[in-house]
């Protein structure tokens, strides 16, 4: 289950995290990645290891080299531009048989839009071509209203399965303002359809026991929920001109650690900005509740690595693994990915 999917875009950072002239280290798919933004305003991503003596480039600084933004290694001053090419080896003297620009560090394609930065992870570490288009998620916003994140001590598969689990809400998220116990459990019957590299619960009225939706958006609110490989889930809540969009990004850091980032946008409801002092702690607590449950799950998985999945509440978990197997097979066989899912109606009590 835990094999990382390649040849896909992953969430790496928010635009706000990348300051001009700044850079930091982040681990993604088990690789050290330097995320930076040059003085020219462009974001870039490099493998955070100098090929000379393996020192992290993120420990260095940005300097200009022949009009280019470059990262200078703190050990011997080797400089690399955003495309990964070495632009300077200061120790070389005339006649020594080394050409700096023949030395490279891995560079990851970057896509920045809507206040988030995605990077493309190719299966080929030497990939230097044009990547496929990055997903846009149907976003129409320039910047997020707020962002919360948390690192789960779980592999990407368990994190995704937990995220898509529809039956845990009344037990794990039973706040008075979201799904209070007094609201009770009701029969849910939802229609699902295949989407690009995933599936969707198309537009529908939210459950009657989801109080927050109706309090904020009124009685005519609708919601749509979409999941896409390798680990993106977004929910669009709409009522008239009001639009509330939450994008949840799952980024595997290692085989046993996954970063969850929730990016929230809205339009047509400027007064929501006044509620940020309430919304941000609530969103963080919601994420922490899932994180604490993952920690509990890990205590059992040490002794029992397998889990029992039942229909219909675990069907989405099965879909995820089916999609993952198809993606891996399509890469191995050099063919286009074919979504293997069919439209379905699932039922559960929640």
C-alpha positions as CSV (number, residue, x, y, z in Angstrom):
1,X,0.0,0.0,0.0
2,X,2.7,2.5,0.9
3,X,4.5,2.8,-2.4
4,X,4.8,6.4,-3.5
5,X,3.1,7.4,-6.8
6,X,5.3,9.2,-9.2
7,X,4.8,11.3,-12.4
8,X,2.3,13.4,-10.4
9,X,2.0,16.9,-8.9
10,X,2.2,17.2,-5.1
11,X,1.5,20.1,-2.8
12,X,4.8,21.6,-1.5
13,X,4.1,24.9,0.2
14,X,1.9,28.0,0.3
15,X,3.0,31.1,-1.6
16,X,3.2,33.0,1.6
17,X,5.8,30.6,3.0
18,X,8.2,31.5,0.1
19,X,9.7,34.9,0.8
20,X,11.8,36.7,-1.9
21,X,15.4,35.6,-1.4
22,X,14.3,33.0,1.1
23,X,14.4,29.2,1.1
24,X,13.8,26.3,3.4
25,X,14.0,22.5,3.5
26,X,11.0,20.2,3.2
27,X,10.9,16.4,2.9
28,X,8.6,15.1,0.2
29,X,8.3,11.4,-0.9
30,X,11.4,10.6,1.1
31,X,13.5,13.2,-0.7
32,X,15.0,16.4,0.8
33,X,13.6,19.3,-1.2
34,X,14.8,22.9,-1.1
35,X,11.9,25.3,-1.7
36,X,12.9,28.8,-2.5
37,X,11.9,32.1,-4.2
38,X,14.5,34.2,-6.0
39,X,14.8,38.0,-5.9
40,X,13.0,37.9,-9.3
41,X,9.9,36.5,-7.6
42,X,10.1,33.0,-9.1
43,X,9.6,29.9,-7.0
44,X,12.0,27.0,-7.5
45,X,12.6,23.6,-6.0
46,X,15.9,21.6,-5.9
47,X,17.0,18.4,-4.3
48,X,18.5,19.6,-1.1
49,X,21.9,17.9,-1.4
50,X,25.0,19.4,-2.9
51,X,26.5,16.7,-5.3
52,X,30.0,17.7,-4.1
53,X,30.0,16.8,-0.4
54,X,26.3,16.2,0.3
55,X,25.8,19.3,2.4
56,X,22.2,20.6,2.3
57,X,22.0,23.6,-0.1
58,X,19.2,25.1,2.1
59,X,22.0,25.8,4.7
60,X,23.5,28.2,2.1
61,X,22.3,31.5,0.7
62,X,21.0,33.0,-2.5
63,X,23.4,35.0,-4.6
64,X,23.4,36.4,-8.2
65,X,25.7,34.7,-10.6
66,X,26.0,36.2,-14.1
67,X,22.6,37.7,-13.8
68,X,21.0,34.5,-12.5
69,X,19.5,33.6,-9.2
70,X,21.6,30.9,-7.7
71,X,21.9,29.0,-4.4
72,X,25.4,28.9,-3.0
73,X,26.5,25.8,-1.0
74,X,27.9,26.9,2.4
75,X,30.7,24.4,2.3
76,X,32.7,25.2,-0.9
77,X,30.6,27.9,-2.6
78,X,29.3,25.8,-5.5
79,X,26.4,27.7,-7.0
80,X,23.3,26.2,-8.6
81,X,20.5,27.9,-10.6
82,X,16.8,27.0,-10.3
83,X,17.1,24.6,-13.2
84,X,19.7,22.6,-11.2
85,X,22.7,23.5,-13.3
86,X,25.9,24.3,-11.5
87,X,27.0,27.8,-12.5
88,X,30.2,28.2,-10.5
89,X,32.9,26.2,-8.8
90,X,35.0,28.8,-7.1
91,X,38.0,26.5,-6.4
92,X,38.7,25.8,-10.1
93,X,41.8,27.2,-11.7
94,X,42.6,27.5,-15.4
95,X,43.4,24.1,-17.0
96,X,41.5,21.9,-14.6
97,X,39.2,19.6,-16.6
98,X,35.9,20.3,-15.0
99,X,33.0,22.1,-16.6
100,X,30.7,23.5,-13.9
101,X,27.6,23.5,-16.1
102,X,27.9,19.7,-16.7
103,X,27.2,19.1,-13.0
104,X,23.6,19.2,-11.9
105,X,21.4,18.8,-8.9
106,X,17.8,17.5,-9.4
107,X,15.3,20.3,-10.2
108,X,11.6,19.8,-9.7
109,X,9.1,21.6,-12.0
110,X,7.1,24.1,-10.0
111,X,3.5,25.4,-10.5
112,X,2.3,28.3,-8.5
113,X,-1.3,29.6,-8.5
114,X,-4.0,30.5,-6.1
115,X,-1.6,31.0,-3.3
116,X,-0.2,27.4,-3.4
117,X,2.9,25.8,-4.8
118,X,2.9,22.4,-6.4
119,X,5.9,20.4,-7.5
120,X,6.1,17.6,-10.1
121,X,7.7,14.4,-9.0
122,X,8.8,12.4,-12.0
123,X,9.8,8.7,-11.8
124,X,12.9,9.7,-13.7
125,X,15.2,11.6,-11.5
126,X,16.8,13.1,-14.6
127,X,13.5,14.4,-16.0
128,X,14.0,17.8,-17.7
129,X,11.0,18.0,-20.1
130,X,7.7,19.7,-19.8
131,X,5.5,18.2,-17.1
132,X,1.8,17.5,-17.7
133,X,-0.6,20.4,-16.7
134,X,-0.9,20.9,-13.0
135,X,-4.4,20.4,-11.5
136,X,-6.3,23.6,-10.9
137,X,-9.1,22.1,-8.7
138,X,-11.6,24.5,-10.2
139,X,-10.1,27.3,-8.1
140,X,-11.1,30.9,-8.9
141,X,-9.4,32.6,-5.9
142,X,-6.2,34.5,-5.8
143,X,-5.1,33.9,-2.2
144,X,-6.4,31.7,0.6
145,X,-8.4,33.0,3.5
146,X,-6.4,30.9,5.9
147,X,-4.3,27.7,6.0
148,X,-3.8,25.1,8.7
149,X,-1.6,22.1,8.6
150,X,-0.5,19.1,10.7
151,X,1.9,16.3,10.3
152,X,0.3,12.8,10.8
153,X,2.5,9.9,12.0
154,X,1.0,7.8,9.3
155,X,1.8,6.6,5.8
156,X,0.0,8.3,2.9
157,X,-2.4,5.4,2.4
158,X,-3.7,5.4,6.0
159,X,-3.9,9.2,5.9
160,X,-6.0,9.1,2.7
161,X,-8.3,6.3,4.0
162,X,-8.9,8.2,7.2
163,X,-9.6,11.4,5.3
164,X,-12.3,9.7,3.1
165,X,-13.9,7.8,6.0
166,X,-17.6,8.9,6.2
167,X,-18.5,7.1,9.4
168,X,-16.1,8.6,11.9
169,X,-17.6,12.1,12.0
170,X,-20.2,11.7,14.8
171,X,-17.6,10.1,17.0
172,X,-14.4,12.0,16.3
173,X,-15.9,15.4,15.3
174,X,-18.8,15.8,17.7
175,X,-18.5,19.5,18.5
176,X,-21.7,21.3,19.3
177,X,-21.1,23.7,16.3
178,X,-20.4,20.9,13.8
179,X,-22.1,17.6,14.4
180,X,-23.3,17.5,18.1
181,X,-24.4,14.1,19.5
182,X,-27.9,15.6,19.9
183,X,-28.2,15.7,16.1
184,X,-28.2,11.9,16.1
185,X,-27.1,9.6,13.3
186,X,-29.1,9.5,10.1
187,X,-29.2,7.4,7.0
188,X,-26.9,8.8,4.3
189,X,-27.4,7.8,0.7
190,X,-24.9,9.5,-1.6
191,X,-24.2,9.3,-5.3
192,X,-20.7,9.0,-6.5
193,X,-19.2,9.3,-10.0
194,X,-15.7,8.9,-11.5
195,X,-13.6,12.1,-12.1
196,X,-10.1,12.8,-13.3
197,X,-7.8,10.4,-11.4
198,X,-10.4,10.1,-8.7
199,X,-14.1,10.4,-7.9
200,X,-16.7,12.9,-6.7
201,X,-19.8,13.1,-4.6
202,X,-21.6,15.6,-7.0
203,X,-23.4,18.6,-5.8
204,X,-26.0,17.8,-3.2
205,X,-27.6,19.4,-0.1
206,X,-25.5,18.8,3.1
207,X,-26.8,16.4,5.7
208,X,-29.4,17.8,8.0
209,X,-27.3,17.2,11.0
210,X,-24.4,19.3,9.6
211,X,-25.4,22.4,11.4
212,X,-22.4,24.7,10.5
213,X,-23.3,24.7,6.8
214,X,-26.8,26.0,7.3
215,X,-25.8,28.5,10.0
216,X,-23.2,30.1,7.8
217,X,-24.9,29.7,4.3
218,X,-28.6,29.5,4.9
219,X,-31.2,26.9,3.9
220,X,-30.3,26.7,0.1
221,X,-26.8,25.5,0.5
222,X,-25.2,22.8,-1.6
223,X,-21.9,21.0,-1.4
224,X,-19.7,18.9,-3.7
225,X,-16.7,16.8,-2.6
226,X,-14.0,15.5,-4.9
227,X,-10.9,13.3,-4.4
228,X,-8.0,13.1,-6.8
229,X,-4.7,11.1,-6.8
230,X,-2.2,11.3,-5.3
231,X,-3.9,13.0,-2.3
232,X,-6.1,16.0,-3.0
233,X,-9.6,16.4,-1.6
234,X,-11.7,19.5,-2.0
235,X,-15.1,20.5,-0.9
236,X,-17.1,23.4,-2.5
237,X,-20.0,24.8,-0.5
238,X,-22.2,27.2,-2.4
239,X,-25.4,29.3,-1.7
240,X,-26.2,31.9,-4.2
241,X,-23.2,34.2,-4.6
242,X,-21.5,32.7,-1.6
243,X,-18.7,30.2,-2.2
244,X,-16.6,28.4,0.4
245,X,-13.8,26.2,-0.9
246,X,-11.6,23.9,1.3
247,X,-8.7,22.1,-0.4
248,X,-7.0,19.4,1.6
249,X,-3.6,18.3,0.4
250,X,-1.8,15.2,1.6
251,X,1.9,15.2,1.0
252,X,3.9,12.1,2.0
253,X,7.1,13.2,3.8
254,X,8.4,9.7,4.5
255,X,6.9,6.2,4.4
256,X,5.5,6.8,7.9
257,X,4.8,10.5,8.0
258,X,2.3,12.6,6.0
259,X,1.8,16.3,6.0
260,X,-1.9,17.4,5.8
261,X,-2.5,21.0,4.6
262,X,-6.0,22.5,4.5
263,X,-6.2,25.6,2.4
264,X,-9.5,27.6,2.7
265,X,-10.9,30.2,0.3
266,X,-14.2,32.0,0.1
267,X,-16.0,34.7,-1.9
268,X,-19.3,36.5,-1.7
269,X,-19.2,36.4,2.1
270,X,-16.7,39.1,3.2
271,X,-18.0,38.9,6.7
272,X,-16.3,35.5,7.0
273,X,-13.0,37.4,7.4
274,X,-14.3,38.6,10.8
275,X,-14.8,35.0,11.9
276,X,-11.2,34.0,11.2
277,X,-10.3,34.2,14.9
278,X,-13.0,31.4,15.4
279,X,-12.6,29.6,12.1
280,X,-8.8,29.0,12.3
281,X,-8.8,27.4,15.8
282,X,-11.9,25.3,14.8
283,X,-10.2,24.1,11.6
284,X,-7.0,23.3,13.5
285,X,-8.9,21.4,16.2
286,X,-10.8,19.5,13.5
287,X,-7.4,18.4,12.0
288,X,-6.0,17.6,15.4
289,X,-8.9,15.3,16.2
290,X,-8.1,13.3,13.1
291,X,-4.4,13.3,14.1
292,X,-5.0,12.1,17.6
293,X,-7.1,9.2,16.2
294,X,-4.3,8.3,13.8
295,X,-1.9,8.2,16.8
296,X,-4.4,5.8,18.5
297,X,-4.6,3.7,15.4
298,X,-0.8,3.4,15.3
299,X,-0.8,1.7,18.7
300,X,-2.9,-1.1,17.3
301,X,-1.2,-1.3,13.9
302,X,2.1,-2.2,15.7
303,X,0.4,-5.5,16.6
304,X,-2.1,-6.0,13.8
305,X,-0.9,-4.4,10.5
306,X,-4.0,-5.4,8.6
307,X,-7.5,-3.8,8.9
308,X,-11.0,-5.1,8.3
309,X,-12.9,-3.0,5.7
310,X,-16.6,-3.3,5.2
311,X,-19.1,-2.0,2.6
312,X,-20.4,0.7,2.2
313,X,-18.3,2.9,4.5
314,X,-15.0,1.6,3.3
315,X,-15.7,1.5,-0.4
316,X,-13.9,4.8,-0.9
317,X,-10.8,3.2,0.7
318,X,-11.1,0.4,-1.8
319,X,-11.5,2.8,-4.7
320,X,-8.3,4.6,-3.6
321,X,-6.3,1.5,-3.7
322,X,-7.8,0.5,-7.1
323,X,-6.9,3.9,-8.5
324,X,-3.4,3.6,-7.1
325,X,-2.9,0.2,-8.6
326,X,-4.1,1.4,-12.0
327,X,-1.8,4.4,-11.9
328,X,1.2,2.2,-11.1
329,X,0.3,-0.2,-13.8
330,X,-0.2,2.5,-16.4
331,X,3.3,3.9,-15.6
332,X,4.9,0.4,-15.8
333,X,3.2,-0.4,-19.1
334,X,3.8,3.0,-20.7
335,X,0.1,3.7,-21.4
336,X,-2.5,6.2,-20.5
337,X,-4.2,6.0,-17.1
338,X,-7.8,4.6,-17.3
339,X,-10.1,5.4,-14.4
340,X,-11.4,2.0,-13.3
341,X,-14.3,3.3,-11.2
342,X,-18.0,3.2,-12.0
343,X,-20.8,5.4,-10.8
344,X,-22.3,4.1,-7.5
345,X,-24.7,4.9,-4.7
346,X,-23.3,4.3,-1.2
347,X,-25.3,4.1,2.1
348,X,-24.3,4.4,5.7
349,X,-25.4,5.7,9.1
350,X,-23.7,8.8,10.3
